[in-house]
Amino acid sequence: MPEFVPLPLHRYNPARPDLPPEWTSAPAGPHLHGPELSLLAAKSPCNVVHVERLGTADTSAETLRRWLGEDVLTPMEPGFLLLRSELPNGRARWSLLGGVPLVSVAEGGLLRLEDVQPSQRDDRLARMRSAKAQFAPVLGLLETDSGLNEFATYIAHDEPLMECRQGDGVRHVLWRVPQVEEPVAQAVVKGGTALVAGGHATLAAALALWAEQGPGTPGNRKPWDYVLCCVTDGSPDGLDVAPVHRVLTWFRKFDWETLLTKAEERFHVRPATMPEDLAMAGDGAFLLYLPTTLWLLIPREPVPDTHADNPQTAEADALLARCPAHVLERGFLRGVLGLGDEELARHFLDYFLSPEEALRLVRGGEAQAAFILRPTPLADLRAMATAGRTLPARSVAVPPCVPSGLVFYLHGQ
């Protein structure tokens, strides 16, 4: 990353006992659903979902202004933050929070991994424009083992700013990086490009707002010239790349007997007895779960992208043609179900990190089908992104996800 800078951020007021992070933060990403949003909103009238996900852009702005007036949010001195995210199994990930100039993003300093659904980008943009705020960071994976872990271990001897334990058992601990150590933090992050592994819609909205408002100059940067990022080591040893599974809603009822026959033209369709059958299948395979049957679908041929005709990107195109998320969308959802851009952007699909939750919804009749995917290796994801190839929206997660509402980047303050 060519530049990483400290930003003036806001946080929930630590002097108020009615604002513990467990009540005010929310899991990041597009994987929250109606009941979960309602539960989070009920925890506190100041939970971040009230401005990030619920209501309209105008109500988000009004609520944020009220919070500032009531000292719900308090400003922090400009600086870098250090985050440790601990999984229940004992594994942990270190990350640095700071600002990345959007001019660097536009020049390729951050590599996009996924497409962005226009509706999701537009909602983020409307809220960002009206509230003049970013509620959660973009997650960036550095190319190599950058020395971040060693730096973090040295810094984390100080008293943390906050601790937060999410409902999934993940514990997040946040420290301020001392000002004297900021050059070291910048040196850890500097160099190469980072792979965007979360917050694609937020990044797309920030770029759109930057274009609308007009960029500043190198000597006169504007607040909207930056996007808040959380960067972490891209070493595979410290990361689990998880697939995002799909559930087909009842927005339109499908005739599965006819569709499975049609799918035989593109896929080997085999009965499966357990989800573990997927691990032994070939490239691009996925599971289709219906209320009474489980099917394993293996593509008969790689599923190329529409622009896979450049010899210089042949290797990345071959990886994409075998990637389960791409095969599912282009080969099955579009090729067999006949869904187009408009249907895929509407309410046909829900997204889940937990395969068990996706299967439960089908068993209970709340959804008509579930698609269970295998993870794609991080090296393959980076090779595709470097060549400019992107996966469908909401294809990959790198848990533990950084919660929304730990800190805010307010453009208007």
C-alpha positions as CSV (number, residue, x, y, z in Angstrom):
1,M,0.0,0.0,0.0
2,P,1.6,3.3,-1.1
3,E,0.3,5.4,1.8
4,F,-1.3,4.7,5.2
5,V,-2.2,7.7,7.4
6,P,-3.7,8.3,10.9
7,L,-7.2,9.5,10.9
8,P,-9.3,11.5,13.4
9,L,-11.9,9.0,14.5
10,H,-14.9,8.9,16.8
11,R,-15.9,6.2,19.3
12,Y,-18.8,5.5,21.6
13,N,-18.3,7.5,24.8
14,P,-16.4,5.2,27.3
15,A,-17.6,7.4,30.2
16,R,-21.2,6.3,29.7
17,P,-22.1,2.9,31.3
18,D,-25.1,2.5,29.0
19,L,-22.8,2.2,26.0
20,P,-20.7,-0.9,26.3
21,P,-19.3,-2.2,23.0
22,E,-21.4,-5.4,23.3
23,W,-24.5,-3.3,23.1
24,T,-23.4,-0.8,20.5
25,S,-21.4,-2.7,17.9
26,A,-22.6,-5.2,15.3
27,P,-21.1,-8.0,13.2
28,A,-19.8,-6.6,9.9
29,G,-20.7,-7.7,6.4
30,P,-23.9,-8.3,4.4
31,H,-24.8,-11.5,6.3
32,L,-27.1,-10.0,8.9
33,H,-30.8,-10.8,8.4
34,G,-34.0,-9.3,9.6
35,P,-34.3,-11.0,13.0
36,E,-30.6,-10.5,13.8
37,L,-30.9,-6.8,12.9
38,S,-34.0,-6.5,15.2
39,L,-32.1,-8.1,18.1
40,L,-29.2,-5.8,17.7
41,A,-31.4,-2.8,17.5
42,A,-33.2,-3.8,20.7
43,K,-29.9,-4.0,22.6
44,S,-29.5,-0.3,22.6
45,P,-31.1,2.7,20.8
46,C,-27.5,3.6,20.1
47,N,-26.5,0.4,18.4
48,V,-24.7,1.1,15.1
49,V,-27.3,-0.7,13.0
50,H,-29.7,2.2,13.6
51,V,-27.4,4.4,11.4
52,E,-25.7,1.7,9.2
53,R,-28.5,-0.6,8.2
54,L,-32.0,0.5,9.4
55,G,-34.1,3.4,8.3
56,T,-33.1,5.7,5.4
57,A,-30.0,7.8,4.7
58,D,-31.8,10.9,6.1
59,T,-32.7,9.1,9.3
60,S,-29.1,7.9,9.6
61,A,-27.9,11.5,9.4
62,E,-30.4,12.7,11.9
63,T,-29.6,10.0,14.4
64,L,-25.9,10.5,14.0
65,R,-26.3,14.3,14.6
66,R,-28.4,13.5,17.7
67,W,-25.7,11.1,19.0
68,L,-23.0,13.8,18.6
69,G,-25.2,16.3,20.4
70,E,-25.9,13.9,23.3
71,D,-22.2,12.9,23.7
72,V,-23.0,9.3,22.6
73,L,-19.9,9.6,20.3
74,T,-16.7,11.3,21.4
75,P,-13.7,12.3,19.2
76,M,-10.3,10.7,19.3
77,E,-7.0,12.2,18.6
78,P,-5.8,11.3,15.1
79,G,-3.8,8.1,15.1
80,F,-3.5,4.5,14.2
81,L,-5.3,1.8,16.1
82,L,-4.2,-1.8,16.7
83,L,-6.9,-4.5,16.8
84,R,-6.6,-8.1,18.1
85,S,-9.4,-10.4,17.2
86,E,-9.4,-13.7,19.1
87,L,-11.4,-16.7,18.0
88,P,-13.0,-19.1,20.6
89,N,-10.5,-21.8,19.5
90,G,-7.6,-19.6,20.7
91,R,-6.4,-18.3,17.2
92,A,-6.0,-14.6,16.9
93,R,-5.4,-12.0,14.2
94,W,-3.7,-8.6,14.4
95,S,-4.8,-5.7,12.3
96,L,-4.0,-2.0,12.0
97,L,-6.7,0.7,11.5
98,G,-5.9,3.8,9.5
99,G,-6.7,5.8,6.4
100,V,-5.9,5.0,2.8
101,P,-6.0,7.8,0.2
102,L,-8.7,7.0,-2.4
103,V,-6.3,8.3,-5.1
104,S,-4.1,5.3,-4.2
105,V,-7.1,3.0,-4.4
106,A,-8.0,4.4,-7.8
107,E,-4.4,3.7,-9.0
108,G,-4.6,0.1,-7.9
109,G,-3.3,0.2,-4.4
110,L,-6.2,-2.0,-3.3
111,L,-7.2,-5.0,-5.4
112,R,-10.9,-5.8,-5.6
113,L,-11.8,-9.4,-5.0
114,E,-15.6,-9.2,-5.6
115,D,-18.2,-7.4,-7.7
116,V,-20.5,-5.1,-5.8
117,Q,-24.3,-5.2,-6.1
118,P,-25.5,-1.8,-7.2
119,S,-28.3,-1.7,-4.6
120,Q,-25.8,-2.3,-1.8
121,R,-23.4,0.3,-3.0
122,D,-26.1,2.8,-3.5
123,D,-27.4,2.3,0.0
124,R,-23.9,2.8,1.4
125,L,-23.3,5.8,-0.7
126,A,-26.6,7.5,0.3
127,R,-25.8,7.0,4.0
128,M,-22.2,8.1,3.5
129,R,-23.3,11.2,1.6
130,S,-26.1,12.2,4.1
131,A,-24.4,11.3,7.4
132,K,-20.9,12.1,6.2
133,A,-19.7,9.0,7.9
134,Q,-18.1,5.6,7.5
135,F,-19.3,3.1,10.1
136,A,-17.0,0.1,9.5
137,P,-13.6,-0.3,7.9
138,V,-12.6,-1.9,4.7
139,L,-10.6,-5.1,5.3
140,G,-7.3,-5.3,3.4
141,L,-4.9,-8.3,3.3
142,L,-1.3,-7.4,2.9
143,E,0.7,-9.4,0.3
144,T,3.2,-11.0,2.7
145,D,4.2,-11.5,6.3
146,S,4.8,-7.8,6.9
147,G,6.0,-7.9,10.5
148,L,2.7,-6.7,11.8
149,N,2.4,-9.5,14.4
150,E,5.8,-8.6,15.9
151,F,4.9,-4.9,16.0
152,A,1.6,-5.7,17.6
153,T,3.1,-7.8,20.3
154,Y,5.3,-4.9,21.3
155,I,2.5,-2.3,21.3
156,A,-0.1,-4.4,23.1
157,H,1.6,-4.2,26.5
158,D,-0.2,-0.9,27.1
159,E,-3.7,-0.6,28.5
160,P,-6.3,-1.3,25.7
161,L,-8.9,1.4,24.7
162,M,-11.7,-1.2,24.7
163,E,-12.7,-4.8,24.6
164,C,-15.7,-6.3,22.9
165,R,-17.0,-9.9,22.8
166,Q,-19.4,-10.6,20.0
167,G,-22.2,-13.1,20.1
168,D,-20.2,-15.6,18.0
169,G,-17.6,-15.7,20.9
170,V,-15.0,-13.6,19.1
171,R,-13.2,-11.2,21.4
172,H,-11.9,-7.9,19.9
173,V,-9.4,-5.8,21.8
174,L,-8.4,-2.3,20.6
175,W,-5.2,-0.3,21.4
176,R,-4.0,3.1,20.4
177,V,-0.6,3.1,18.6
178,P,1.6,5.7,20.4
179,Q,2.5,8.6,18.2
180,V,6.2,7.9,18.4
181,E,5.5,4.5,16.9
182,E,3.4,5.7,13.9
183,P,6.3,5.7,11.5
184,V,6.9,2.1,12.3
185,A,3.3,1.3,11.7
186,Q,3.5,3.0,8.3
187,A,6.6,1.0,7.5
188,V,4.8,-2.2,8.4
189,V,2.0,-1.5,6.0
190,K,3.9,0.2,3.2
191,G,4.8,-1.5,0.0
192,G,2.9,-3.6,-2.6
193,T,-0.8,-3.9,-2.9
194,A,-3.5,-5.1,-0.5
195,L,-6.3,-7.4,-1.4
196,V,-9.8,-6.2,-0.4
197,A,-11.4,-9.0,1.6
198,G,-14.3,-7.2,3.1
199,G,-16.2,-4.0,2.8
200,H,-16.4,-3.9,-1.0
201,A,-19.6,-2.0,-1.0
202,T,-18.2,0.5,1.5
203,L,-15.1,1.0,-0.7
204,A,-17.2,1.5,-3.9
205,A,-19.4,4.0,-2.0
206,A,-16.3,5.9,-0.8
207,L,-14.9,6.1,-4.3
208,A,-18.2,7.3,-5.7
209,L,-18.5,10.0,-3.0
210,W,-14.9,11.0,-3.6
211,A,-15.7,11.5,-7.3
212,E,-18.9,13.5,-6.4
213,Q,-17.2,15.8,-3.9
214,G,-14.1,16.3,-5.9
215,P,-10.6,15.3,-4.7
216,G,-8.4,17.6,-2.7
217,T,-4.8,18.3,-3.7
218,P,-1.6,16.7,-2.1
219,G,-1.2,19.8,0.0
220,N,-4.9,20.2,0.8
221,R,-6.5,16.8,1.3
222,K,-10.2,16.7,2.1
223,P,-11.8,14.3,4.6
224,W,-13.5,12.3,1.9
225,D,-10.1,11.7,0.2
226,Y,-9.6,8.8,2.6
227,V,-11.3,5.5,3.4
228,L,-10.9,3.9,6.8
229,C,-9.2,0.5,6.4
230,C,-8.3,-2.4,8.6
231,V,-5.2,-4.1,7.2
232,T,-3.8,-7.4,8.3
233,D,-1.1,-9.8,7.2
234,G,-1.9,-11.8,4.1
235,S,0.1,-14.8,5.3
236,P,-2.1,-17.9,4.8
237,D,-0.9,-19.3,8.2
238,G,-3.0,-16.6,10.0
239,L,-6.1,-16.6,7.8
240,D,-9.1,-18.8,7.1
241,V,-10.8,-17.9,3.9
242,A,-14.4,-18.9,4.2
243,P,-17.0,-19.3,1.4
244,V,-20.3,-17.5,1.7
245,H,-23.1,-19.9,1.1
246,R,-26.4,-19.0,-0.7
247,V,-30.0,-19.7,0.1
248,L,-32.7,-19.3,-2.6
249,T,-35.7,-17.6,-1.2
250,W,-39.4,-18.1,-2.1
251,F,-39.4,-14.9,-4.2
252,R,-40.1,-17.2,-7.2
253,K,-41.0,-20.9,-6.9
254,F,-38.9,-23.2,-9.1
255,D,-39.7,-26.7,-10.6
256,W,-36.7,-28.6,-9.4
257,E,-37.4,-31.8,-11.2
258,T,-37.3,-30.0,-14.5
259,L,-34.3,-27.9,-13.5
260,L,-32.2,-30.8,-12.4
261,T,-32.8,-32.4,-15.8
262,K,-31.7,-29.1,-17.5
263,A,-28.7,-28.9,-15.2
264,E,-27.4,-32.2,-16.6
265,E,-26.4,-30.3,-19.8
266,R,-23.8,-28.4,-17.8
267,F,-23.2,-30.5,-14.7
268,H,-22.7,-34.0,-13.5
269,V,-25.6,-34.2,-11.1
270,R,-25.2,-36.9,-8.4
271,P,-27.0,-37.7,-5.2
272,A,-25.0,-36.9,-2.1
273,T,-25.3,-38.4,1.3
274,M,-23.5,-35.9,3.5
275,P,-21.9,-32.4,3.1
276,E,-18.5,-34.0,3.4
277,D,-19.0,-35.4,-0.1
278,L,-18.2,-31.9,-1.4
279,A,-14.6,-32.1,-0.1
280,M,-13.9,-35.0,-2.4
281,A,-15.5,-33.5,-5.5
282,G,-13.7,-31.9,-8.4
283,D,-13.0,-28.2,-9.2
284,G,-16.0,-25.9,-9.2
285,A,-18.3,-28.4,-7.4
286,F,-21.0,-27.3,-5.0
287,L,-23.9,-28.9,-3.1
288,L,-27.6,-28.2,-3.8
289,Y,-29.8,-28.9,-0.8
290,L,-33.5,-29.3,-1.4
291,P,-36.0,-30.2,1.4
292,T,-35.7,-33.9,0.9
293,T,-32.6,-34.4,-1.2
294,L,-28.9,-33.4,-1.4
295,W,-27.2,-33.1,-4.8
296,L,-23.6,-32.8,-5.7
297,L,-23.1,-30.7,-8.9
298,I,-19.8,-30.9,-10.7
299,P,-19.3,-28.8,-13.9
300,R,-18.7,-30.9,-17.0
301,E,-16.4,-28.1,-18.4
302,P,-14.8,-25.0,-16.8
303,V,-17.2,-22.1,-16.8
304,P,-15.3,-19.2,-18.5
305,D,-16.0,-15.6,-17.9
306,T,-17.3,-13.4,-20.7
307,H,-13.9,-11.6,-21.1
308,A,-11.7,-14.7,-20.8
309,D,-9.8,-14.1,-24.1
310,N,-6.6,-12.3,-23.0
311,P,-3.5,-14.5,-23.2
312,Q,-1.9,-12.4,-20.5
313,T,-4.5,-13.4,-17.9
314,A,-5.1,-17.0,-19.1
315,E,-3.9,-18.4,-15.7
316,A,-6.3,-16.2,-13.7
317,D,-9.1,-16.9,-16.1
318,A,-8.6,-20.6,-15.7
319,L,-8.7,-20.2,-11.9
320,L,-11.9,-18.2,-12.1
321,A,-13.6,-20.8,-14.4
322,R,-13.1,-23.4,-11.7
323,C,-14.0,-21.2,-8.7
324,P,-17.2,-22.5,-7.0
325,A,-18.8,-19.1,-6.5
326,H,-18.3,-18.2,-10.1
327,V,-19.4,-21.6,-11.4
328,L,-22.6,-21.4,-9.2
329,E,-23.6,-17.9,-10.4
330,R,-22.7,-18.1,-14.1
331,G,-23.2,-21.8,-14.7
332,F,-26.3,-22.5,-12.5
333,L,-28.1,-19.4,-11.3
334,R,-27.8,-17.8,-14.7
335,G,-27.4,-20.7,-17.0
336,V,-29.9,-23.1,-15.4
337,L,-32.3,-21.0,-13.3
338,G,-32.2,-18.2,-15.9
339,L,-31.7,-15.4,-13.3
340,G,-30.4,-12.1,-14.7
341,D,-28.7,-9.1,-13.1
342,E,-31.9,-7.7,-11.8
343,E,-33.1,-10.9,-10.1
344,L,-29.7,-11.6,-8.6
345,A,-29.6,-8.0,-7.2
346,R,-33.1,-8.4,-5.6
347,H,-34.5,-10.8,-3.0
348,F,-33.8,-14.1,-4.7
349,L,-30.8,-14.9,-2.5
350,D,-29.7,-14.7,1.1
351,Y,-26.1,-15.2,2.3
352,F,-24.8,-17.2,5.2
353,L,-21.3,-17.9,6.6
354,S,-22.8,-21.0,8.4
355,P,-23.8,-23.9,6.2
356,E,-25.8,-25.3,9.1
357,E,-27.9,-22.2,9.2
358,A,-28.5,-22.3,5.4
359,L,-29.6,-26.0,5.6
360,R,-31.8,-25.3,8.6
361,L,-33.8,-22.7,6.7
362,V,-34.5,-25.2,3.9
363,R,-35.5,-27.9,6.3
364,G,-37.9,-25.6,8.0
365,G,-39.5,-24.4,4.8
366,E,-38.2,-20.8,5.1
367,A,-36.2,-21.2,1.9
368,Q,-36.5,-23.5,-1.1
369,A,-32.9,-24.4,-1.7
370,A,-29.4,-23.9,-0.3
371,F,-26.1,-23.9,-2.2
372,I,-23.1,-25.0,-0.1
373,L,-19.6,-24.0,-1.4
374,R,-16.0,-24.9,-0.8
375,P,-13.4,-22.3,0.1
376,T,-11.1,-20.9,-2.6
377,P,-7.4,-20.8,-1.7
378,L,-6.0,-17.4,-0.8
379,A,-3.3,-17.7,-3.5
380,D,-5.9,-18.3,-6.2
381,L,-8.0,-15.3,-5.0
382,R,-4.9,-13.0,-5.1
383,A,-3.9,-14.3,-8.6
384,M,-7.4,-13.6,-9.9
385,A,-7.6,-10.1,-8.3
386,T,-4.2,-9.2,-9.6
387,A,-5.3,-10.0,-13.1
388,G,-8.5,-7.9,-12.6
389,R,-10.8,-10.8,-12.3
390,T,-13.5,-10.6,-9.7
391,L,-15.9,-13.0,-8.0
392,P,-19.7,-12.5,-7.7
393,A,-20.7,-10.2,-4.8
394,R,-20.6,-11.7,-1.4
395,S,-18.5,-14.7,-2.2
396,V,-15.7,-14.7,0.3
397,A,-15.2,-13.9,4.0
398,V,-12.1,-13.8,6.1
399,P,-13.3,-14.3,9.7
400,P,-13.2,-13.0,12.3
401,C,-14.9,-10.0,10.7
402,V,-14.2,-6.6,12.2
403,P,-17.4,-5.3,13.8
404,S,-19.2,-2.2,12.7
405,G,-19.3,0.6,15.3
406,L,-16.0,0.1,17.1
407,V,-14.9,3.4,15.6
408,F,-16.5,5.9,13.1
409,Y,-14.8,8.0,10.5
410,L,-16.9,11.2,10.3
411,H,-16.1,13.3,7.2
412,G,-18.2,16.2,8.5
413,Q,-16.4,16.6,11.8
